[in-house]
Amino acid sequence: MGRLDREKKFHDELAAKSRLGVFSAAYSIFDSSREDFFRLTREGAAPGAKVLELGCGRCVNSMRFAQDGAQVHGIDLSPGNVELSRKLLVEAGMADKVTLS
Protein backbone atom coordinates (compact mmCIF):
# COMPACT_ATOMS: atom_id res chain seq x y z
CA MET A 1 0.00 0.00 0.00
CA GLY A 2 1.45 3.35 -1.08
CA ARG A 3 1.55 6.58 0.91
CA LEU A 4 -1.53 8.10 -0.72
CA ASP A 5 -3.52 4.93 -0.09
CA ARG A 6 -2.45 4.97 3.58
CA GLU A 7 -3.43 8.65 3.89
CA LYS A 8 -6.80 8.02 2.29
CA LYS A 9 -7.45 5.02 4.55
CA PHE A 10 -6.45 6.99 7.67
CA HIS A 11 -8.74 9.93 6.90
CA ASP A 12 -11.62 7.70 5.76
CA GLU A 13 -11.43 5.80 9.06
CA LEU A 14 -11.48 9.05 11.05
CA ALA A 15 -14.42 10.34 9.02
CA ALA A 16 -16.33 7.10 9.57
CA LYS A 17 -15.85 7.39 13.35
CA SER A 18 -16.77 11.09 13.47
CA ARG A 19 -20.09 12.61 14.33
CA LEU A 20 -21.23 15.81 12.70
CA GLY A 21 -19.49 18.75 14.30
CA VAL A 22 -17.14 16.56 16.35
CA PHE A 23 -13.55 16.49 15.21
CA SER A 24 -10.90 13.93 15.96
CA ALA A 25 -7.98 14.77 18.22
CA ALA A 26 -5.83 13.86 15.20
CA TYR A 27 -6.77 17.23 13.70
CA SER A 28 -6.40 19.31 16.89
CA ILE A 29 -2.90 20.43 15.88
CA PHE A 30 -4.55 22.78 13.37
CA ASP A 31 -6.72 24.52 15.96
CA SER A 32 -3.92 26.56 17.49
CA SER A 33 -2.78 27.97 14.16
CA ARG A 34 -6.19 28.45 12.49
CA GLU A 35 -6.78 32.03 13.69
CA ASP A 36 -3.28 33.08 12.61
CA PHE A 37 -3.91 31.47 9.24
CA PHE A 38 -7.12 33.46 8.74
CA ARG A 39 -5.57 36.68 9.94
CA LEU A 40 -2.76 36.28 7.40
CA THR A 41 -5.05 35.29 4.54
CA ARG A 42 -8.02 37.58 5.24
CA GLU A 43 -7.03 40.04 2.52
CA GLY A 44 -6.75 37.32 -0.13
CA ALA A 45 -10.19 35.95 0.75
CA ALA A 46 -12.06 39.21 0.20
CA PRO A 47 -15.61 38.98 -1.16
CA GLY A 48 -15.53 37.53 -4.65
CA ALA A 49 -12.06 35.98 -4.24
CA LYS A 50 -11.67 32.46 -5.56
CA VAL A 51 -10.21 30.02 -3.05
CA LEU A 52 -9.08 26.45 -3.74
CA GLU A 53 -8.45 24.47 -0.58
CA LEU A 54 -6.42 21.33 -1.13
CA GLY A 55 -6.89 18.74 1.60
CA CYS A 56 -10.03 20.50 2.84
CA GLY A 57 -10.85 17.76 5.35
CA ARG A 58 -14.09 18.77 7.03
CA CYS A 59 -14.26 22.19 5.35
CA VAL A 60 -13.61 24.25 8.47
CA ASN A 61 -11.35 26.62 6.52
CA SER A 62 -13.52 26.50 3.39
CA MET A 63 -16.59 27.54 5.38
CA ARG A 64 -14.70 30.41 6.99
CA PHE A 65 -13.57 31.73 3.59
CA ALA A 66 -17.12 31.35 2.23
CA GLN A 67 -18.46 33.32 5.21
CA ASP A 68 -16.13 36.12 4.16
CA GLY A 69 -17.70 36.05 0.69
CA ALA A 70 -15.12 34.02 -1.21
CA GLN A 71 -16.06 31.46 -3.86
CA VAL A 72 -14.59 28.24 -2.47
CA HIS A 73 -13.84 24.82 -3.91
CA GLY A 74 -12.46 22.17 -1.55
CA ILE A 75 -10.68 19.00 -2.61
CA ASP A 76 -9.85 16.07 -0.36
CA LEU A 77 -8.44 12.64 -1.16
CA SER A 78 -10.75 11.02 1.40
CA PRO A 79 -14.24 10.28 0.07
CA GLY A 80 -15.30 9.88 3.70
CA ASN A 81 -14.25 13.45 4.50
CA VAL A 82 -15.95 14.78 1.36
CA GLU A 83 -19.20 13.04 2.33
CA LEU A 84 -18.95 14.30 5.92
CA SER A 85 -18.14 17.81 4.67
CA ARG A 86 -21.24 17.85 2.48
CA LYS A 87 -23.35 17.01 5.54
CA LEU A 88 -21.60 19.70 7.61
CA LEU A 89 -22.16 22.27 4.87
CA VAL A 90 -25.87 21.45 4.75
CA GLU A 91 -26.10 21.63 8.55
CA ALA A 92 -24.37 25.03 8.49
CA GLY A 93 -26.62 26.30 5.68
CA MET A 94 -23.61 26.71 3.39
CA ALA A 95 -24.11 23.93 0.85
CA ASP A 96 -24.51 26.51 -1.91
CA LYS A 97 -21.36 28.42 -0.94
CA VAL A 98 -18.70 25.69 -1.11
CA THR A 99 -18.21 23.09 -3.84
CA LEU A 100 -16.35 19.85 -3.16
CA SER A 101 -14.58 17.06 -4.98
Secondary structure, DSSP 8 states (H G I E B T S, - for coil): --HHHHHHHHHHHHHHH--TT---GGGGGGHHHHHHHHHHHTGGG-TT-EEEEET-TTSHHHHHHHHTT-EEEEE-S-HHHHHHHHHHHHHTT-TTTEEE-
